[in-house]
């Protein structure tokens, strides 16, 4: 599993299982790992914070046995603090909660870390960055939503790119190692621009899973992302 290091030379792609074949999740995870991926993104929805319901700890726990990938678990649920221990027990490596969904955000972040997981906070498109300003030193990652959460296949919201640029400047100014992730409308066509703006981790669902075979699709993303990072391609 890949570590969390903002100084690493290559950006990270985290395919979102929301766009995978749910009838064969175990095989999908194995295929991703065989294709050279290091991360996978789990979208957990409760039908309340977002108008959709997906999966929970029991499924993640079962599939943890099938994969060595870094499990990046995105909780789009109300009062996520109720389920932190369950997701830790399921084998989550990173737990990302929404600033809009947790009243005592600092306490929630501290509990995630106490349980042995990496901690991230997600911000909806309209949520200002100052919601995480004071917490930045405690966070392993900030997720900037570039669509309104709840469904896959949505179009990228352009103004979120300015949030990434602003956050990247702040992380650099404070000499922090906090990763910046973007989720929503991420594609091969905008991956270079997103990484160039300051993103470290890109989540892609339909634009990844909709274009098999996975090894070739990953390499197409890899070239665009490396170009955005200023790496040789």
C-alpha positions in Angstrom: 0.0 0.0 0.0 1.2 3.5 -0.9 2.1 5.8 1.9 0.8 9.4 2.3 3.6 11.7 1.2 3.0 14.9 -0.5 6.6 15.1 -1.6 6.3 11.8 -3.6 7.2 12.3 -7.3 4.0 10.9 -8.8 0.4 11.8 -8.2 -2.1 9.1 -7.2 -5.2 7.8 -9.1 -7.9 6.3 -6.9 -10.6 4.7 -9.1 -14.1 5.0 -7.5 -15.8 1.7 -7.1 -19.1 3.5 -7.4 -18.7 3.0 -11.2 -17.5 -0.6 -11.0 -19.4 -3.8 -11.4 -21.0 -4.3 -7.9 -21.8 -7.9 -8.8 -18.1 -8.7 -8.9 -16.3 -6.3 -6.5 -13.7 -8.9 -5.5 -12.6 -9.4 -9.1 -12.6 -5.7 -9.7 -10.2 -5.1 -6.8 -7.9 -7.8 -8.0 -8.0 -6.3 -11.6 -7.1 -2.9 -10.3 -4.2 -4.2 -8.3 -3.0 -6.2 -11.3 -3.2 -3.1 -13.4 -0.7 -1.3 -11.1 -3.1 0.8 -9.1 -2.2 1.5 -5.4 -5.4 3.1 -4.1 -9.1 2.5 -4.5 -11.9 4.9 -3.5 -15.0 3.6 -1.6 -18.1 5.9 -1.7 -20.3 5.2 1.3 -23.7 6.9 1.1 -26.6 6.8 3.6 -29.6 8.2 1.7 -29.7 11.2 4.1 -26.6 13.3 3.7 -26.8 12.4 0.0 -29.9 11.1 -2.0 -28.4 7.7 -2.6 -27.5 4.5 -0.7 -24.5 2.4 -1.4 -22.5 0.1 0.9 -21.2 -0.1 4.4 -18.6 -1.7 6.7 -19.6 -5.4 6.3 -18.9 -5.3 2.5 -15.6 -3.5 3.0 -14.6 -6.0 5.7 -15.3 -8.9 3.4 -13.4 -7.4 0.5 -10.4 -6.3 2.6 -9.4 -10.0 2.5 -9.2 -9.8 -1.3 -7.0 -6.8 -1.7 -3.8 -5.1 -0.6 -4.9 -1.8 -2.1 -5.0 1.4 0.0 -8.7 1.6 1.0 -9.6 5.3 0.8 -13.1 5.4 2.3 -15.3 8.5 1.7 -18.2 8.8 4.2 -21.1 10.7 2.7 -23.2 10.1 5.8 -24.8 12.1 8.6 -23.0 12.0 11.9 -20.1 9.9 10.7 -18.7 9.7 14.2 -21.3 7.0 15.0 -19.5 4.5 12.7 -15.8 5.2 12.9 -15.0 2.1 14.9 -17.0 -0.1 12.5 -15.0 1.3 9.5 -11.7 0.8 11.3 -12.6 -2.8 12.1 -13.6 -3.3 8.4 -10.0 -2.5 7.4 -10.2 1.1 6.1 -6.8 2.7 5.6 -8.1 6.3 5.2 -11.4 7.7 6.5 -12.7 10.9 5.0 -15.7 12.6 6.6 -17.6 15.7 5.4 -17.1 19.0 7.3 -20.8 19.6 6.7 -21.9 16.3 8.4 -19.9 16.3 11.6 -20.7 18.9 14.3 -17.5 18.3 16.3 -15.1 17.9 13.4 -11.9 18.1 15.4 -13.1 15.4 17.8 -14.1 13.2 14.9 -10.7 13.6 13.2 -8.9 12.9 16.4 -10.9 9.7 16.9 -10.2 8.5 13.3 -6.5 8.8 14.1 -6.8 7.2 17.5 -8.4 4.2 15.8 -5.3 3.8 13.6 -6.6 5.2 10.3 -5.5 8.2 8.2 -7.9 11.1 8.5 -9.4 13.3 5.8 -12.0 15.9 5.6 -14.2 16.5 2.5 -15.7 19.8 1.4 -18.7 20.2 -0.8 -18.3 22.6 -3.8 -19.9 25.5 -2.0 -18.2 25.0 1.4 -15.3 27.5 2.0 -11.8 26.3 2.7 -11.8 28.1 6.1 -13.9 25.1 7.5 -10.6 23.2 7.6 -8.1 26.0 8.0 -7.3 25.3 11.7 -7.4 21.5 11.2 -5.0 21.3 8.3 -2.0 20.3 10.5 -4.0 17.3 11.8 -5.3 16.2 8.4 -3.7 13.6 6.1 -5.9 14.7 3.2 -8.5 17.3 2.2 -11.0 16.2 -0.4 -12.3 19.0 -2.6 -15.6 17.8 -4.1 -15.8 19.0 -7.7 -19.4 17.9 -8.1 -22.3 17.8 -5.6 -22.0 14.4 -3.9 -24.4 11.6 -4.2 -24.1 10.3 -7.8 -21.5 9.2 -10.3 -21.1 10.5 -13.8 -21.7 14.2 -13.0 -20.0 17.1 -14.8 -17.0 18.9 -13.2 -17.8 22.2 -11.5 -15.1 24.7 -12.8 -14.8 27.0 -9.8 -13.6 24.1 -7.6 -10.3 24.4 -9.4 -9.7 27.7 -7.7 -10.3 26.1 -4.3 -7.6 23.5 -5.1 -5.1 26.3 -6.1 -5.9 28.2 -3.0 -5.6 25.2 -0.7 -2.3 24.1 -2.4 -0.8 27.5 -1.8 -1.8 27.3 1.9 -0.4 23.8 2.4 2.8 24.9 0.8 3.0 28.2 2.8 2.6 26.3 6.0 5.0 23.5 5.0 2.4 20.8 5.6 2.2 17.3 4.1 -1.6 17.3 3.7 -2.6 15.7 0.5 -5.2 17.3 -1.8 -7.8 15.1 -3.4 -10.4 15.9 -6.1 -13.5 13.9 -6.7 -16.2 14.4 -9.3 -16.1 14.8 -13.0 -12.4 13.8 -13.1 -11.4 12.4 -16.5 -8.4 11.8 -18.7 -9.2 15.2 -20.4 -8.8 17.3 -17.2 -6.4 15.2 -15.2 -3.3 17.2 -16.3 -5.0 20.5 -15.4 -6.1 19.2 -11.9 -2.7 18.0 -11.0 -1.1 21.2 -12.3 -3.4 23.2 -10.1 -2.2 21.4 -7.0 -4.1 18.2 -6.6 -2.2 15.1 -5.4 -4.9 12.4 -5.6 -7.6 12.1 -8.3 -10.8 10.1 -7.9 -12.2 8.9 -11.2 -15.3 6.6 -11.6 -17.0 6.4 -14.9 -14.1 7.7 -17.0 -11.9 5.0 -15.6 -14.2 2.0 -15.3 -16.0 2.8 -18.5 -12.9 2.4 -20.6 -11.3 -1.1 -20.1 -8.9 -2.7 -20.1 -7.7 -1.2 -16.8 -3.9 -1.4 -17.4 -4.2 0.7 -20.5 -6.7 3.2 -19.0 -4.4 3.6 -16.0 -1.4 4.3 -18.2 -3.5 6.9 -20.1 -4.4 8.6 -16.8 -0.8 8.2 -15.6 0.6 10.1 -18.6 -1.8 13.0 -18.2 -1.2 13.2 -14.4 2.6 13.0 -14.7 2.5 15.8 -17.3 0.5 17.9 -14.9 3.1 17.2 -12.2 5.9 18.3 -14.5 7.3 14.8 -14.7 8.8 13.3 -17.8 6.3 11.3 -20.0 
